[in-house]
Amino acid sequence: MESRPIKSFRDFEVYKVSYGLSLKVHKMTEEFPSLERYELGKQMRRASISIPANIAEGYGKQDSEAEFKRFLRMSLGSCNEVIVYLDMIRDLGYIPVEVHKVILEEYEVLGRRLSALITKWKKF
């Protein structure tokens, strides 16, 4: 769980990491073949952006512990979705295996952190 006091969604390490990864995914999809930038690339960008956006939205709406956790679960679902897209673009040859390995590990770690936060989060 987060060790410093949380005053804003920007204080969550999972937010910071997911935001940085979404920028990385966005830049990576700019290199896709023309058709895929607007097909698979758009889906990847949408899913990766959804992770920090749901963290921010959920934190802002946390009328209850369950409400914030619901948004964290949506973030986790989007994280899993990005992992599927990463495997797909590797298999289609759009990114090198080495790049896939690095980004995949970052998303897997993010998923574990989101799961831990869902389990441990207490509003007060």
C-alpha positions as CSV (number, residue, x, y, z in Angstrom):
1,M,0.0,0.0,0.0
2,E,1.0,3.6,-0.4
3,S,3.3,4.8,2.4
4,R,2.9,8.6,2.2
5,P,-0.3,10.4,3.0
6,I,-2.7,10.5,0.0
7,K,-4.0,13.9,-0.7
8,S,-4.7,13.5,-4.4
9,F,-4.9,10.8,-7.0
10,R,-1.5,12.0,-8.2
11,D,0.0,10.8,-4.9
12,F,-0.7,7.1,-5.8
13,E,2.4,5.3,-7.1
14,V,0.1,3.2,-9.3
15,Y,-1.3,6.4,-10.9
16,K,2.2,7.8,-11.6
17,V,3.4,4.5,-13.1
18,S,0.2,4.0,-15.2
19,Y,0.4,7.5,-16.5
20,G,4.0,7.1,-17.6
21,L,3.2,3.7,-19.2
22,S,0.3,5.2,-21.1
23,L,2.6,7.9,-22.6
24,K,5.0,5.1,-23.5
25,V,2.2,3.1,-25.2
26,H,1.0,6.2,-27.1
27,K,4.5,6.9,-28.5
28,M,5.0,3.2,-29.3
29,T,1.7,3.0,-31.3
30,E,2.8,6.0,-33.4
31,E,5.3,3.6,-35.0
32,F,2.7,1.0,-36.0
33,P,1.8,0.4,-39.7
34,S,-0.7,3.0,-40.9
35,L,-3.8,0.8,-40.6
36,E,-2.9,-0.5,-37.1
37,R,-2.3,3.0,-35.7
38,Y,-6.1,3.6,-36.1
39,E,-7.2,0.0,-35.3
40,L,-5.1,-1.9,-32.8
41,G,-3.2,1.2,-31.8
42,K,-6.3,3.1,-30.9
43,Q,-7.5,0.2,-28.7
44,M,-4.2,0.0,-26.9
45,R,-4.1,3.7,-26.3
46,R,-7.7,3.7,-25.0
47,A,-6.9,0.8,-22.6
48,S,-3.7,2.3,-21.3
49,I,-5.2,5.7,-20.8
50,S,-8.1,4.2,-18.9
51,I,-5.9,2.9,-16.1
52,P,-4.8,6.3,-14.7
53,A,-8.1,7.9,-15.6
54,N,-10.1,5.3,-13.6
55,I,-7.7,5.8,-10.6
56,A,-8.3,9.6,-10.8
57,E,-12.1,9.2,-11.3
58,G,-12.5,6.7,-8.5
59,Y,-10.5,8.7,-6.1
60,G,-12.7,11.7,-6.8
61,K,-15.9,9.7,-6.3
62,Q,-14.9,7.7,-3.3
63,D,-18.1,8.1,-1.3
64,S,-17.3,4.7,0.1
65,E,-14.3,2.3,0.1
66,A,-16.2,0.0,-2.3
67,E,-16.7,2.8,-4.8
68,F,-12.9,3.5,-5.1
69,K,-12.2,-0.2,-5.2
70,R,-14.6,-0.6,-8.1
71,F,-12.6,1.9,-10.1
72,L,-9.4,0.3,-9.2
73,R,-10.8,-3.0,-10.5
74,M,-11.7,-1.3,-13.7
75,S,-8.1,-0.1,-13.9
76,L,-6.9,-3.6,-13.3
77,G,-9.1,-4.9,-16.1
78,S,-7.7,-2.3,-18.5
79,C,-4.2,-3.3,-17.4
80,N,-5.0,-6.9,-18.3
81,E,-6.4,-5.7,-21.7
82,V,-3.1,-3.9,-22.5
83,I,-1.2,-7.1,-21.7
84,V,-3.3,-8.9,-24.3
85,Y,-2.6,-6.1,-26.9
86,L,1.1,-6.3,-26.1
87,D,1.2,-10.0,-26.8
88,M,-0.7,-9.4,-30.0
89,I,1.6,-6.7,-31.3
90,R,4.6,-8.8,-30.5
91,D,3.1,-11.8,-32.4
92,L,2.3,-9.5,-35.3
93,G,5.9,-8.3,-35.4
94,Y,5.1,-4.6,-34.6
95,I,7.5,-4.5,-31.7
96,P,10.7,-6.4,-31.0
97,V,10.6,-9.3,-28.5
98,E,13.0,-7.4,-26.2
99,V,10.7,-4.3,-26.1
100,H,7.7,-6.5,-25.5
101,K,9.5,-8.2,-22.5
102,V,10.3,-4.9,-20.8
103,I,6.9,-3.3,-21.2
104,L,5.0,-6.5,-20.4
105,E,7.0,-6.8,-17.1
106,E,6.1,-3.1,-16.3
107,Y,2.4,-3.8,-16.9
108,E,2.5,-7.1,-14.9
109,V,4.1,-5.2,-11.9
110,L,1.4,-2.5,-12.3
111,G,-1.3,-5.2,-12.2
112,R,0.2,-6.7,-9.0
113,R,0.3,-3.3,-7.4
114,L,-3.3,-2.5,-8.4
115,S,-4.4,-5.9,-6.9
116,A,-2.5,-5.1,-3.7
117,L,-4.1,-1.7,-3.4
118,I,-7.6,-3.1,-4.0
119,T,-7.0,-5.6,-1.2
120,K,-5.4,-3.2,1.3
121,W,-7.2,0.2,0.6
122,K,-9.0,1.7,3.5
123,K,-10.7,5.1,3.2
124,F,-9.6,6.2,6.6
